[in-house]
Amino acid sequence: MVLKALIVCMQGESRVSKGYLTVVPKSIRSVTKISAGDRLTWTLEGGRIVVVPRRVRSINELNGLISHGGDAVSDKRRAQRGQQ
């Protein structure tokens, strides 16, 4: 049995304000479950801007970050960047 990935192509539009702020369109927010206070990661990929909601870490993942000891400040910065 061959499983094919379902690719949903959604498009939304927003304007960038003078303060460089923009709004995530409601159709995109609804599907991705983005809510106020969530963080987004912006990346340039081949001339395109890709915006991805930052994954929330579980308590087990955070526990693994600090269990090895070391510099807590650099560990926190790595965690904020999504690095292990």
mmCIF file of the N, C-alpha and C atoms, coordinates in Angstrom:
data_MODEL
# 
_entry.id   MODEL 
# 
loop_
_atom_site.group_PDB 
_atom_site.id 
_atom_site.type_symbol 
_atom_site.label_atom_id 
_atom_site.label_alt_id 
_atom_site.label_comp_id 
_atom_site.label_asym_id 
_atom_site.label_entity_id 
_atom_site.label_seq_id 
_atom_site.pdbx_PDB_ins_code 
_atom_site.Cartn_x 
_atom_site.Cartn_y 
_atom_site.Cartn_z 
_atom_site.occupancy 
_atom_site.B_iso_or_equiv 
_atom_site.pdbx_formal_charge 
_atom_site.auth_seq_id 
_atom_site.auth_comp_id 
_atom_site.auth_asym_id 
_atom_site.auth_atom_id 
_atom_site.pdbx_PDB_model_num 
ATOM 1   N N  . MET A 1 1  ? 0.850  -1.182 0.000  1.00 0.00 ? 1  MET A N  1 
ATOM 2   C CA . MET A 1 1  ? 0.000  0.000  0.000  1.00 0.00 ? 1  MET A CA 1 
ATOM 3   C C  . MET A 1 1  ? 0.889  1.235  0.000  1.00 0.00 ? 1  MET A C  1 
ATOM 4   N N  . VAL A 1 2  ? 0.638  2.150  -0.889 1.00 0.00 ? 2  VAL A N  1 
ATOM 5   C CA . VAL A 1 2  ? 1.420  3.375  -0.991 1.00 0.00 ? 2  VAL A CA 1 
ATOM 6   C C  . VAL A 1 2  ? 0.620  4.518  -0.392 1.00 0.00 ? 2  VAL A C  1 
ATOM 7   N N  . LEU A 1 3  ? 1.244  5.209  0.559  1.00 0.00 ? 3  LEU A N  1 
ATOM 8   C CA . LEU A 1 3  ? 0.598  6.364  1.171  1.00 0.00 ? 3  LEU A CA 1 
ATOM 9   C C  . LEU A 1 3  ? 1.142  7.628  0.534  1.00 0.00 ? 3  LEU A C  1 
ATOM 10  N N  . LYS A 1 4  ? 0.258  8.487  0.127  1.00 0.00 ? 4  LYS A N  1 
ATOM 11  C CA . LYS A 1 4  ? 0.675  9.758  -0.453 1.00 0.00 ? 4  LYS A CA 1 
ATOM 12  C C  . LYS A 1 4  ? 0.451  10.856 0.572  1.00 0.00 ? 4  LYS A C  1 
ATOM 13  N N  . ALA A 1 5  ? 1.399  11.763 0.643  1.00 0.00 ? 5  ALA A N  1 
ATOM 14  C CA . ALA A 1 5  ? 1.276  12.885 1.576  1.00 0.00 ? 5  ALA A CA 1 
ATOM 15  C C  . ALA A 1 5  ? 0.235  13.862 1.045  1.00 0.00 ? 5  ALA A C  1 
ATOM 16  N N  . LEU A 1 6  ? -0.611 14.310 1.917  1.00 0.00 ? 6  LEU A N  1 
ATOM 17  C CA . LEU A 1 6  ? -1.603 15.310 1.555  1.00 0.00 ? 6  LEU A CA 1 
ATOM 18  C C  . LEU A 1 6  ? -0.968 16.679 1.708  1.00 0.00 ? 6  LEU A C  1 
ATOM 19  N N  . ILE A 1 7  ? -0.869 17.391 0.616  1.00 0.00 ? 7  ILE A N  1 
ATOM 20  C CA . ILE A 1 7  ? -0.272 18.721 0.655  1.00 0.00 ? 7  ILE A CA 1 
ATOM 21  C C  . ILE A 1 7  ? -1.390 19.735 0.484  1.00 0.00 ? 7  ILE A C  1 
ATOM 22  N N  . VAL A 1 8  ? -1.547 20.554 1.490  1.00 0.00 ? 8  VAL A N  1 
ATOM 23  C CA . VAL A 1 8  ? -2.565 21.588 1.451  1.00 0.00 ? 8  VAL A CA 1 
ATOM 24  C C  . VAL A 1 8  ? -1.876 22.910 1.180  1.00 0.00 ? 8  VAL A C  1 
ATOM 25  N N  . CYS A 1 9  ? -2.270 23.543 0.121  1.00 0.00 ? 9  CYS A N  1 
ATOM 26  C CA . CYS A 1 9  ? -1.674 24.833 -0.229 1.00 0.00 ? 9  CYS A CA 1 
ATOM 27  C C  . CYS A 1 9  ? -2.659 25.927 0.155  1.00 0.00 ? 9  CYS A C  1 
ATOM 28  N N  . MET A 1 10 ? -2.315 26.665 1.167  1.00 0.00 ? 10 MET A N  1 
ATOM 29  C CA . MET A 1 10 ? -3.162 27.771 1.597  1.00 0.00 ? 10 MET A CA 1 
ATOM 30  C C  . MET A 1 10 ? -2.418 29.057 1.333  1.00 0.00 ? 10 MET A C  1 
ATOM 31  N N  . GLN A 1 11 ? -3.170 30.065 1.068  1.00 0.00 ? 11 GLN A N  1 
ATOM 32  C CA . GLN A 1 11 ? -2.561 31.359 0.820  1.00 0.00 ? 11 GLN A CA 1 
ATOM 33  C C  . GLN A 1 11 ? -3.343 32.410 1.576  1.00 0.00 ? 11 GLN A C  1 
ATOM 34  N N  . GLY A 1 12 ? -2.635 33.362 2.090  1.00 0.00 ? 12 GLY A N  1 
ATOM 35  C CA . GLY A 1 12 ? -3.246 34.483 2.772  1.00 0.00 ? 12 GLY A CA 1 
ATOM 36  C C  . GLY A 1 12 ? -2.442 35.723 2.448  1.00 0.00 ? 12 GLY A C  1 
ATOM 37  N N  . GLU A 1 13 ? -2.989 36.848 2.734  1.00 0.00 ? 13 GLU A N  1 
ATOM 38  C CA . GLU A 1 13 ? -2.297 38.099 2.428  1.00 0.00 ? 13 GLU A CA 1 
ATOM 39  C C  . GLU A 1 13 ? -2.429 39.056 3.593  1.00 0.00 ? 13 GLU A C  1 
ATOM 40  N N  . SER A 1 14 ? -1.355 39.775 3.871  1.00 0.00 ? 14 SER A N  1 
ATOM 41  C CA . SER A 1 14 ? -1.385 40.812 4.896  1.00 0.00 ? 14 SER A CA 1 
ATOM 42  C C  . SER A 1 14 ? -0.456 41.934 4.467  1.00 0.00 ? 14 SER A C  1 
ATOM 43  N N  . ARG A 1 15 ? -0.600 43.045 5.105  1.00 0.00 ? 15 ARG A N  1 
ATOM 44  C CA . ARG A 1 15 ? 0.187  44.231 4.776  1.00 0.00 ? 15 ARG A CA 1 
ATOM 45  C C  . ARG A 1 15 ? 1.205  44.471 5.879  1.00 0.00 ? 15 ARG A C  1 
ATOM 46  N N  . VAL A 1 16 ? 2.356  44.988 5.534  1.00 0.00 ? 16 VAL A N  1 
ATOM 47  C CA . VAL A 1 16 ? 3.380  45.347 6.507  1.00 0.00 ? 16 VAL A CA 1 
ATOM 48  C C  . VAL A 1 16 ? 3.181  46.826 6.852  1.00 0.00 ? 16 VAL A C  1 
ATOM 49  N N  . SER A 1 17 ? 3.056  47.125 8.142  1.00 0.00 ? 17 SER A N  1 
ATOM 50  C CA . SER A 1 17 ? 2.828  48.509 8.571  1.00 0.00 ? 17 SER A CA 1 
ATOM 51  C C  . SER A 1 17 ? 4.135  49.302 8.568  1.00 0.00 ? 17 SER A C  1 
ATOM 52  N N  . LYS A 1 18 ? 4.025  50.596 8.838  1.00 0.00 ? 18 LYS A N  1 
ATOM 53  C CA . LYS A 1 18 ? 5.223  51.444 8.915  1.00 0.00 ? 18 LYS A CA 1 
ATOM 54  C C  . LYS A 1 18 ? 6.179  50.953 9.995  1.00 0.00 ? 18 LYS A C  1 
ATOM 55  N N  . GLY A 1 19 ? 5.658  50.340 11.035 1.00 0.00 ? 19 GLY A N  1 
ATOM 56  C CA . GLY A 1 19 ? 6.484  49.794 12.119 1.00 0.00 ? 19 GLY A CA 1 
ATOM 57  C C  . GLY A 1 19 ? 6.944  48.371 11.823 1.00 0.00 ? 19 GLY A C  1 
ATOM 58  N N  . TYR A 1 20 ? 6.777  47.910 10.570 1.00 0.00 ? 20 TYR A N  1 
ATOM 59  C CA . TYR A 1 20 ? 7.173  46.564 10.122 1.00 0.00 ? 20 TYR A CA 1 
ATOM 60  C C  . TYR A 1 20 ? 6.415  45.454 10.840 1.00 0.00 ? 20 TYR A C  1 
ATOM 61  N N  . LEU A 1 21 ? 5.170  45.731 11.225 1.00 0.00 ? 21 LEU A N  1 
ATOM 62  C CA . LEU A 1 21 ? 4.322  44.716 11.839 1.00 0.00 ? 21 LEU A CA 1 
ATOM 63  C C  . LEU A 1 21 ? 3.393  44.150 10.775 1.00 0.00 ? 21 LEU A C  1 
ATOM 64  N N  . THR A 1 22 ? 2.995  42.900 10.938 1.00 0.00 ? 22 THR A N  1 
ATOM 65  C CA . THR A 1 22 ? 2.041  42.283 10.028 1.00 0.00 ? 22 THR A CA 1 
ATOM 66  C C  . THR A 1 22 ? 1.122  41.374 10.825 1.00 0.00 ? 22 THR A C  1 
ATOM 67  N N  . VAL A 1 23 ? 0.039  40.936 10.204 1.00 0.00 ? 23 VAL A N  1 
ATOM 68  C CA . VAL A 1 23 ? -0.945 40.080 10.857 1.00 0.00 ? 23 VAL A CA 1 
ATOM 69  C C  . VAL A 1 23 ? -0.968 38.743 10.134 1.00 0.00 ? 23 VAL A C  1 
ATOM 70  N N  . VAL A 1 24 ? -0.998 37.654 10.889 1.00 0.00 ? 24 VAL A N  1 
ATOM 71  C CA . VAL A 1 24 ? -1.140 36.326 10.292 1.00 0.00 ? 24 VAL A CA 1 
ATOM 72  C C  . VAL A 1 24 ? -2.613 36.182 9.895  1.00 0.00 ? 24 VAL A C  1 
ATOM 73  N N  . PRO A 1 25 ? -2.889 35.910 8.618  1.00 0.00 ? 25 PRO A N  1 
ATOM 74  C CA . PRO A 1 25 ? -4.292 35.798 8.178  1.00 0.00 ? 25 PRO A CA 1 
ATOM 75  C C  . PRO A 1 25 ? -5.059 34.749 8.981  1.00 0.00 ? 25 PRO A C  1 
ATOM 76  N N  . LYS A 1 26 ? -6.353 35.016 9.201  1.00 0.00 ? 26 LYS A N  1 
ATOM 77  C CA . LYS A 1 26 ? -7.177 34.140 10.028 1.00 0.00 ? 26 LYS A CA 1 
ATOM 78  C C  . LYS A 1 26 ? -7.211 32.712 9.507  1.00 0.00 ? 26 LYS A C  1 
ATOM 79  N N  . SER A 1 27 ? -7.271 32.534 8.195  1.00 0.00 ? 27 SER A N  1 
ATOM 80  C CA . SER A 1 27 ? -7.329 31.169 7.637  1.00 0.00 ? 27 SER A CA 1 
ATOM 81  C C  . SER A 1 27 ? -6.067 30.385 8.004  1.00 0.00 ? 27 SER A C  1 
ATOM 82  N N  . ILE A 1 28 ? -4.906 31.046 8.000  1.00 0.00 ? 28 ILE A N  1 
ATOM 83  C CA . ILE A 1 28 ? -3.641 30.398 8.362  1.00 0.00 ? 28 ILE A CA 1 
ATOM 84  C C  . ILE A 1 28 ? -3.594 30.139 9.865  1.00 0.00 ? 28 ILE A C  1 
ATOM 85  N N  . ARG A 1 29 ? -4.025 31.128 10.675 1.00 0.00 ? 29 ARG A N  1 
ATOM 86  C CA . ARG A 1 29 ? -4.040 30.960 12.134 1.00 0.00 ? 29 ARG A CA 1 
ATOM 87  C C  . ARG A 1 29 ? -4.918 29.780 12.540 1.00 0.00 ? 29 ARG A C  1 
ATOM 88  N N  . SER A 1 30 ? -6.067 29.651 11.903 1.00 0.00 ? 30 SER A N  1 
ATOM 89  C CA . SER A 1 30 ? -7.008 28.582 12.261 1.00 0.00 ? 30 SER A CA 1 
ATOM 90  C C  . SER A 1 30 ? -6.417 27.207 11.999 1.00 0.00 ? 30 SER A C  1 
ATOM 91  N N  . VAL A 1 31 ? -5.828 27.014 10.830 1.00 0.00 ? 31 VAL A N  1 
ATOM 92  C CA . VAL A 1 31 ? -5.285 25.703 10.466 1.00 0.00 ? 31 VAL A CA 1 
ATOM 93  C C  . VAL A 1 31 ? -4.060 25.355 11.296 1.00 0.00 ? 31 VAL A C  1 
ATOM 94  N N  . THR A 1 32 ? -3.182 26.339 11.547 1.00 0.00 ? 32 THR A N  1 
ATOM 95  C CA . THR A 1 32 ? -1.934 26.075 12.259 1.00 0.00 ? 32 THR A CA 1 
ATOM 96  C C  . THR A 1 32 ? -2.069 26.213 13.769 1.00 0.00 ? 32 THR A C  1 
ATOM 97  N N  . LYS A 1 33 ? -3.215 26.647 14.222 1.00 0.00 ? 33 LYS A N  1 
ATOM 98  C CA . LYS A 1 33 ? -3.486 26.830 15.658 1.00 0.00 ? 33 LYS A CA 1 
ATOM 99  C C  . LYS A 1 33 ? -2.536 27.847 16.291 1.00 0.00 ? 33 LYS A C  1 
ATOM 100 N N  . ILE A 1 34 ? -2.158 28.878 15.529 1.00 0.00 ? 34 ILE A N  1 
ATOM 101 C CA . ILE A 1 34 ? -1.328 29.961 16.060 1.00 0.00 ? 34 ILE A CA 1 
ATOM 102 C C  . ILE A 1 34 ? -2.219 30.869 16.892 1.00 0.00 ? 34 ILE A C  1 
ATOM 103 N N  . SER A 1 35 ? -1.733 31.244 18.065 1.00 0.00 ? 35 SER A N  1 
ATOM 104 C CA . SER A 1 35 ? -2.505 32.147 18.913 1.00 0.00 ? 35 SER A CA 1 
ATOM 105 C C  . SER A 1 35 ? -1.595 33.259 19.441 1.00 0.00 ? 35 SER A C  1 
ATOM 106 N N  . ALA A 1 36 ? -2.207 34.244 20.070 1.00 0.00 ? 36 ALA A N  1 
ATOM 107 C CA . ALA A 1 36 ? -1.467 35.390 20.598 1.00 0.00 ? 36 ALA A CA 1 
ATOM 108 C C  . ALA A 1 36 ? -0.373 34.910 21.537 1.00 0.00 ? 36 ALA A C  1 
ATOM 109 N N  . GLY A 1 37 ? 0.828  35.454 21.381 1.00 0.00 ? 37 GLY A N  1 
ATOM 110 C CA . GLY A 1 37 ? 1.958  35.100 22.229 1.00 0.00 ? 37 GLY A CA 1 
ATOM 111 C C  . GLY A 1 37 ? 2.840  34.001 21.654 1.00 0.00 ? 37 GLY A C  1 
ATOM 112 N N  . ASP A 1 38 ? 2.353  33.277 20.630 1.00 0.00 ? 38 ASP A N  1 
ATOM 113 C CA . ASP A 1 38 ? 3.178  32.242 19.999 1.00 0.00 ? 38 ASP A CA 1 
ATOM 114 C C  . ASP A 1 38 ? 4.349  32.897 19.274 1.00 0.00 ? 38 ASP A C  1 
ATOM 115 N N  . ARG A 1 39 ? 5.435  32.163 19.132 1.00 0.00 ? 39 ARG A N  1 
ATOM 116 C CA . ARG A 1 39 ? 6.612  32.659 18.425 1.00 0.00 ? 39 ARG A CA 1 
ATOM 117 C C  . ARG A 1 39 ? 6.676  32.021 17.045 1.00 0.00 ? 39 ARG A C  1 
ATOM 118 N N  . LEU A 1 40 ? 7.153  32.802 16.077 1.00 0.00 ? 40 LEU A N  1 
ATOM 119 C CA . LEU A 1 40 ? 7.305  32.337 14.705 1.00 0.00 ? 40 LEU A CA 1 
ATOM 120 C C  . LEU A 1 40 ? 8.767  32.431 14.307 1.00 0.00 ? 40 LEU A C  1 
ATOM 121 N N  . THR A 1 41 ? 9.233  31.460 13.543 1.00 0.00 ? 41 THR A N  1 
ATOM 122 C CA . THR A 1 41 ? 10.590 31.477 13.014 1.00 0.00 ? 41 THR A CA 1 
ATOM 123 C C  . THR A 1 41 ? 10.504 31.850 11.540 1.00 0.00 ? 41 THR A C  1 
ATOM 124 N N  . TRP A 1 42 ? 11.264 32.880 11.140 1.00 0.00 ? 42 TRP A N  1 
ATOM 125 C CA . TRP A 1 42 ? 11.293 33.355 9.752  1.00 0.00 ? 42 TRP A CA 1 
ATOM 126 C C  . TRP A 1 42 ? 12.605 32.910 9.124  1.00 0.00 ? 42 TRP A C  1 
ATOM 127 N N  . THR A 1 43 ? 12.518 32.293 7.924  1.00 0.00 ? 43 THR A N  1 
ATOM 128 C CA . THR A 1 43 ? 13.692 31.788 7.236  1.00 0.00 ? 43 THR A CA 1 
ATOM 129 C C  . THR A 1 43 ? 13.615 32.157 5.759  1.00 0.00 ? 43 THR A C  1 
ATOM 130 N N  . LEU A 1 44 ? 14.761 32.487 5.170  1.00 0.00 ? 44 LEU A N  1 
ATOM 131 C CA . LEU A 1 44 ? 14.832 32.685 3.724  1.00 0.00 ? 44 LEU A CA 1 
ATOM 132 C C  . LEU A 1 44 ? 15.281 31.383 3.088  1.00 0.00 ? 44 LEU A C  1 
ATOM 133 N N  . GLU A 1 45 ? 14.495 30.880 2.142  1.00 0.00 ? 45 GLU A N  1 
ATOM 134 C CA . GLU A 1 45 ? 14.836 29.643 1.438  1.00 0.00 ? 45 GLU A CA 1 
ATOM 135 C C  . GLU A 1 45 ? 14.684 29.887 -0.056 1.00 0.00 ? 45 GLU A C  1 
ATOM 136 N N  . GLY A 1 46 ? 15.804 30.050 -0.729 1.00 0.00 ? 46 GLY A N  1 
ATOM 137 C CA . GLY A 1 46 ? 15.772 30.243 -2.172 1.00 0.00 ? 46 GLY A CA 1 
ATOM 138 C C  . GLY A 1 46 ? 14.957 31.438 -2.614 1.00 0.00 ? 46 GLY A C  1 
ATOM 139 N N  . GLY A 1 47 ? 15.068 32.539 -1.920 1.00 0.00 ? 47 GLY A N  1 
ATOM 140 C CA . GLY A 1 47 ? 14.345 33.750 -2.293 1.00 0.00 ? 47 GLY A CA 1 
ATOM 141 C C  . GLY A 1 47 ? 12.911 33.808 -1.771 1.00 0.00 ? 47 GLY A C  1 
ATOM 142 N N  . ARG A 1 48 ? 12.494 32.796 -1.029 1.00 0.00 ? 48 ARG A N  1 
ATOM 143 C CA . ARG A 1 48 ? 11.148 32.770 -0.451 1.00 0.00 ? 48 ARG A CA 1 
ATOM 144 C C  . ARG A 1 48 ? 11.249 32.930 1.061  1.00 0.00 ? 48 ARG A C  1 
ATOM 145 N N  . ILE A 1 49 ? 10.275 33.573 1.644  1.00 0.00 ? 49 ILE A N  1 
ATOM 146 C CA . ILE A 1 49 ? 10.205 33.703 3.095  1.00 0.00 ? 49 ILE A CA 1 
ATOM 147 C C  . ILE A 1 49 ? 9.329  32.574 3.624  1.00 0.00 ? 49 ILE A C  1 
ATOM 148 N N  . VAL A 1 50 ? 9.870  31.779 4.532  1.00 0.00 ? 50 VAL A N  1 
ATOM 149 C CA . VAL A 1 50 ? 9.124  30.681 5.134  1.00 0.00 ? 50 VAL A CA 1 
ATOM 150 C C  . VAL A 1 50 ? 8.931  31.019 6.612  1.00 0.00 ? 50 VAL A C  1 
ATOM 151 N N  . VAL A 1 51 ? 7.686  31.018 7.059  1.00 0.00 ? 51 VAL A N  1 
ATOM 152 C CA . VAL A 1 51 ? 7.359  31.332 8.445  1.00 0.00 ? 51 VAL A CA 1 
ATOM 153 C C  . VAL A 1 51 ? 6.802  30.065 9.083  1.00 0.00 ? 51 VAL A C  1 
ATOM 154 N N  . VAL A 1 52 ? 7.430  29.634 10.187 1.00 0.00 ? 52 VAL A N  1 
ATOM 155 C CA . VAL A 1 52 ? 7.042  28.388 10.852 1.00 0.00 ? 52 VAL A CA 1 
ATOM 156 C C  . VAL A 1 52 ? 6.807  28.672 12.327 1.00 0.00 ? 52 VAL A C  1 
ATOM 157 N N  . PRO A 1 53 ? 5.682  28.201 12.874 1.00 0.00 ? 53 PRO A N  1 
ATOM 158 C CA . PRO A 1 53 ? 5.481  28.355 14.322 1.00 0.00 ? 53 PRO A CA 1 
ATOM 159 C C  . PRO A 1 53 ? 6.573  27.591 15.064 1.00 0.00 ? 53 PRO A C  1 
ATOM 160 N N  . ARG A 1 54 ? 7.122  28.217 16.090 1.00 0.00 ? 54 ARG A N  1 
ATOM 161 C CA . ARG A 1 54 ? 8.169  27.561 16.877 1.00 0.00 ? 54 ARG A CA 1 
ATOM 162 C C  . ARG A 1 54 ? 7.540  26.497 17.757 1.00 0.00 ? 54 ARG A C  1 
ATOM 163 N N  . ARG A 1 55 ? 8.109  25.326 17.727 1.00 0.00 ? 55 ARG A N  1 
ATOM 164 C CA . ARG A 1 55 ? 7.596  24.189 18.484 1.00 0.00 ? 55 ARG A CA 1 
ATOM 165 C C  . ARG A 1 55 ? 7.802  24.411 19.974 1.00 0.00 ? 55 ARG A C  1 
ATOM 166 N N  . VAL A 1 56 ? 6.781  24.095 20.742 1.00 0.00 ? 56 VAL A N  1 
ATOM 167 C CA . VAL A 1 56 ? 6.864  24.179 22.197 1.00 0.00 ? 56 VAL A CA 1 
ATOM 168 C C  . VAL A 1 56 ? 7.567  22.925 22.700 1.00 0.00 ? 56 VAL A C  1 
ATOM 169 N N  . ARG A 1 57 ? 8.530  23.107 23.584 1.00 0.00 ? 57 ARG A N  1 
ATOM 170 C CA . ARG A 1 57 ? 9.284  21.964 24.124 1.00 0.00 ? 57 ARG A CA 1 
ATOM 171 C C  . ARG A 1 57 ? 8.563  21.372 25.327 1.00 0.00 ? 57 ARG A C  1 
ATOM 172 N N  . SER A 1 58 ? 8.665  20.053 25.432 1.00 0.00 ? 58 SER A N  1 
ATOM 173 C CA . SER A 1 58 ? 8.071  19.373 26.580 1.00 0.00 ? 58 SER A CA 1 
ATOM 174 C C  . SER A 1 58 ? 9.020  19.492 27.782 1.00 0.00 ? 58 SER A C  1 
ATOM 175 N N  . ILE A 1 59 ? 8.503  19.223 28.953 1.00 0.00 ? 59 ILE A N  1 
ATOM 176 C CA . ILE A 1 59 ? 9.320  19.292 30.164 1.00 0.00 ? 59 ILE A CA 1 
ATOM 177 C C  . ILE A 1 59 ? 10.441 18.262 30.115 1.00 0.00 ? 59 ILE A C  1 
ATOM 178 N N  . ASN A 1 60 ? 10.208 17.117 29.467 1.00 0.00 ? 60 ASN A N  1 
ATOM 179 C CA . ASN A 1 60 ? 11.250 16.094 29.350 1.00 0.00 ? 60 ASN A CA 1 
ATOM 180 C C  . ASN A 1 60 ? 12.410 16.584 28.490 1.00 0.00 ? 60 ASN A C  1 
ATOM 181 N N  . GLU A 1 61 ? 12.107 17.310 27.412 1.00 0.00 ? 61 GLU A N  1 
ATOM 182 C CA . GLU A 1 61 ? 13.178 17.849 26.573 1.00 0.00 ? 61 GLU A CA 1 
ATOM 183 C C  . GLU A 1 61 ? 13.987 18.902 27.331 1.00 0.00 ? 61 GLU A C  1 
ATOM 184 N N  . LEU A 1 62 ? 13.302 19.741 28.096 1.00 0.00 ? 62 LEU A N  1 
ATOM 185 C CA . LEU A 1 62 ? 14.001 20.768 28.866 1.00 0.00 ? 62 LEU A CA 1 
ATOM 186 C C  . LEU A 1 62 ? 14.856 20.132 29.945 1.00 0.00 ? 62 LEU A C  1 
ATOM 187 N N  . ASN A 1 63 ? 14.367 19.087 30.568 1.00 0.00 ? 63 ASN A N  1 
ATOM 188 C CA . ASN A 1 63 ? 15.133 18.384 31.588 1.00 0.00 ? 63 ASN A CA 1 
ATOM 189 C C  . ASN A 1 63 ? 16.424 17.832 30.995 1.00 0.00 ? 63 ASN A C  1 
ATOM 190 N N  . GLY A 1 64 ? 16.369 17.320 29.782 1.00 0.00 ? 64 GLY A N  1 
ATOM 191 C CA . GLY A 1 64 ? 17.563 16.796 29.128 1.00 0.00 ? 64 GLY A CA 1 
ATOM 192 C C  . GLY A 1 64 ? 18.585 17.873 28.824 1.00 0.00 ? 64 GLY A C  1 
ATOM 193 N N  . LEU A 1 65 ? 18.134 19.108 28.619 1.00 0.00 ? 65 LEU A N  1 
ATOM 194 C CA . LEU A 1 65 ? 19.056 20.199 28.321 1.00 0.00 ? 65 LEU A CA 1 
ATOM 195 C C  . LEU A 1 65 ? 19.920 20.571 29.516 1.00 0.00 ? 65 LEU A C  1 
ATOM 196 N N  . ILE A 1 66 ? 19.348 20.491 30.715 1.00 0.00 ? 66 ILE A N  1 
ATOM 197 C CA . ILE A 1 66 ? 20.089 20.952 31.880 1.00 0.00 ? 66 ILE A CA 1 
ATOM 198 C C  . ILE A 1 66 ? 20.705 19.813 32.692 1.00 0.00 ? 66 ILE A C  1 
ATOM 199 N N  . SER A 1 67 ? 20.382 18.568 32.354 1.00 0.00 ? 67 SER A N  1 
ATOM 200 C CA . SER A 1 67 ? 20.864 17.455 33.169 1.00 0.00 ? 67 SER A CA 1 
ATOM 201 C C  . SER A 1 67 ? 22.362 17.200 32.989 1.00 0.00 ? 67 SER A C  1 
ATOM 202 N N  . HIS A 1 68 ? 22.946 17.691 31.899 1.00 0.00 ? 68 HIS A N  1 
ATOM 203 C CA . HIS A 1 68 ? 24.363 17.418 31.648 1.00 0.00 ? 68 HIS A CA 1 
ATOM 204 C C  . HIS A 1 68 ? 25.289 18.431 32.287 1.00 0.00 ? 68 HIS A C  1 
ATOM 205 N N  . GLY A 1 69 ? 24.738 19.458 32.906 1.00 0.00 ? 69 GLY A N  1 
ATOM 206 C CA . GLY A 1 69 ? 25.576 20.479 33.528 1.00 0.00 ? 69 GLY A CA 1 
ATOM 207 C C  . GLY A 1 69 ? 26.106 21.453 32.502 1.00 0.00 ? 69 GLY A C  1 
ATOM 208 N N  . GLY A 1 70 ? 27.040 22.280 32.890 1.00 0.00 ? 70 GLY A N  1 
ATOM 209 C CA . GLY A 1 70 ? 27.607 23.236 31.953 1.00 0.00 ? 70 GLY A CA 1 
ATOM 210 C C  . GLY A 1 70 ? 27.106 24.640 32.215 1.00 0.00 ? 70 GLY A C  1 
ATOM 211 N N  . ASP A 1 71 ? 27.197 25.471 31.209 1.00 0.00 ? 71 ASP A N  1 
ATOM 212 C CA . ASP A 1 71 ? 26.831 26.872 31.312 1.00 0.00 ? 71 ASP A CA 1 
ATOM 213 C C  . ASP A 1 71 ? 25.332 27.049 31.066 1.00 0.00 ? 71 ASP A C  1 
ATOM 214 N N  . ALA A 1 72 ? 24.594 27.432 32.091 1.00 0.00 ? 72 ALA A N  1 
ATOM 215 C CA . ALA A 1 72 ? 23.146 27.560 31.992 1.00 0.00 ? 72 ALA A CA 1 
ATOM 216 C C  . ALA A 1 72 ? 22.734 28.648 31.009 1.00 0.00 ? 72 ALA A C  1 
ATOM 217 N N  . VAL A 1 73 ? 23.480 29.735 30.921 1.00 0.00 ? 73 VAL A N  1 
ATOM 218 C CA . VAL A 1 73 ? 23.139 30.835 30.014 1.00 0.00 ? 73 VAL A CA 1 
ATOM 219 C C  . VAL A 1 73 ? 23.238 30.383 28.560 1.00 0.00 ? 73 VAL A C  1 
ATOM 220 N N  . SER A 1 74 ? 24.331 29.708 28.201 1.00 0.00 ? 74 SER A N  1 
ATOM 221 C CA . SER A 1 74 ? 24.465 29.238 26.818 1.00 0.00 ? 74 SER A CA 1 
ATOM 222 C C  . SER A 1 74 ? 23.454 28.126 26.526 1.00 0.00 ? 74 SER A C  1 
ATOM 223 N N  . ASP A 1 75 ? 23.130 27.288 27.517 1.00 0.00 ? 75 ASP A N  1 
ATOM 224 C CA . ASP A 1 75 ? 22.105 26.261 27.332 1.00 0.00 ? 75 ASP A CA 1 
ATOM 225 C C  . ASP A 1 75 ? 20.751 26.904 27.041 1.00 0.00 ? 75 ASP A C  1 
ATOM 226 N N  . LYS A 1 76 ? 20.428 27.976 27.759 1.00 0.00 ? 76 LYS A N  1 
ATOM 227 C CA . LYS A 1 76 ? 19.156 28.671 27.551 1.00 0.00 ? 76 LYS A CA 1 
ATOM 228 C C  . LYS A 1 76 ? 19.117 29.287 26.161 1.00 0.00 ? 76 LYS A C  1 
ATOM 229 N N  . ARG A 1 77 ? 20.197 29.912 25.734 1.00 0.00 ? 77 ARG A N  1 
ATOM 230 C CA . ARG A 1 77 ? 20.237 30.527 24.399 1.00 0.00 ? 77 ARG A CA 1 
ATOM 231 C C  . ARG A 1 77 ? 20.069 29.471 23.310 1.00 0.00 ? 77 ARG A C  1 
ATOM 232 N N  . ARG A 1 78 ? 20.723 28.306 23.468 1.00 0.00 ? 78 ARG A N  1 
ATOM 233 C CA . ARG A 1 78 ? 20.568 27.222 22.502 1.00 0.00 ? 78 ARG A CA 1 
ATOM 234 C C  . ARG A 1 78 ? 19.116 26.742 22.460 1.00 0.00 ? 78 ARG A C  1 
ATOM 235 N N  . ALA A 1 79 ? 18.477 26.626 23.615 1.00 0.00 ? 79 ALA A N  1 
ATOM 236 C CA . ALA A 1 79 ? 17.094 26.182 23.679 1.00 0.00 ? 79 ALA A CA 1 
ATOM 237 C C  . ALA A 1 79 ? 16.172 27.183 22.992 1.00 0.00 ? 79 ALA A C  1 
ATOM 238 N N  . GLN A 1 80 ? 16.434 28.484 23.166 1.00 0.00 ? 80 GLN A N  1 
ATOM 239 C CA . GLN A 1 80 ? 15.616 29.508 22.537 1.00 0.00 ? 80 GLN A CA 1 
ATOM 240 C C  . GLN A 1 80 ? 15.755 29.483 21.019 1.00 0.00 ? 80 GLN A C  1 
ATOM 241 N N  . ARG A 1 81 ? 16.893 29.068 20.528 1.00 0.00 ? 81 ARG A N  1 
ATOM 242 C CA . ARG A 1 81 ? 17.117 28.979 19.079 1.00 0.00 ? 81 ARG A CA 1 
ATOM 243 C C  . ARG A 1 81 ? 16.631 27.661 18.509 1.00 0.00 ? 81 ARG A C  1 
ATOM 244 N N  . GLY A 1 82 ? 16.146 26.777 19.369 1.00 0.00 ? 82 GLY A N  1 
ATOM 245 C CA . GLY A 1 82 ? 15.653 25.481 18.907 1.00 0.00 ? 82 GLY A CA 1 
ATOM 246 C C  . GLY A 1 82 ? 16.732 24.456 18.702 1.00 0.00 ? 82 GLY A C  1 
ATOM 247 N N  . GLN A 1 83 ? 17.928 24.726 19.247 1.00 0.00 ? 83 GLN A N  1 
ATOM 248 C CA . GLN A 1 83 ? 19.037 23.788 19.107 1.00 0.00 ? 83 GLN A CA 1 
ATOM 249 C C  . GLN A 1 83 ? 19.082 22.885 20.327 1.00 0.00 ? 83 GLN A C  1 
ATOM 250 N N  . GLN A 1 84 ? 19.583 21.689 20.131 1.00 0.00 ? 84 GLN A N  1 
ATOM 251 C CA . GLN A 1 84 ? 19.684 20.735 21.250 1.00 0.00 ? 84 GLN A CA 1 
ATOM 252 C C  . GLN A 1 84 ? 20.926 20.975 22.061 1.00 0.00 ? 84 GLN A C  1 
# 
